[in-house]
Amino acid sequence: MTEKELRLTKGIHNLVRDNLTWEESWELLSEVVESKEWIDYWEMEKLCAEYFSK
């Protein structure tokens, strides 16, 4: 995994757990939306976070 991929993965984890500020969220999303793979990853991460938070 490249450094950029690792940084985006950590950012996604923080995003779905509401650990980012508004500005950090938009910055991360602007990078993630460039890649279908990252969008799919984010969607699955969000679903898992919602499922296990219940």
N, C-alpha and C positions, 0 to 999 in steps of 0.2 A: 504494500500500500504506500502510495506516495505521501509526502508531507501534506500536500493540499488535500488529498482524500482523507487523511487522518484528521486534519483540522476541520473539514466539513462534517465528518462523521461525529466528532465531538460536539460541534455546533448544533447538529440536528438533535443529538441526545439532550442537550441543554434547552433547545427550543421547545421540544415536546414536553419537557418537564417544567416549563415556564421559568427557567433560570436565566433568561436573557432580557436585557432592556429592550424597549421598543426599537431603538436605533440599531442595536446589535441584531435583532430579529430581521429587520429589513435588509441589513448588510448581508447577512447569511443567505436570506432568500434570494437576493439578487444574484448570488453566485450559484445557488442550487438550481434555480429555474433554467439555467443553461443546459442542464443535463437530464434527460428522461430517467436515467438510472438513479440519480439522486432524488428526483421527485418520487419515484416508486419506493425508494428506501425510506424517505420521510413519511410517506403515507402509511407504510407498514409499521414504522416506529410509533406513529401517532395511534394507530389502531391498538397496538400492543399496550401502550401506556394507558389508554382509556380502559381497555379490558381488565388490566391488572390493578387499576386504581379502585375498582368496585369491591 
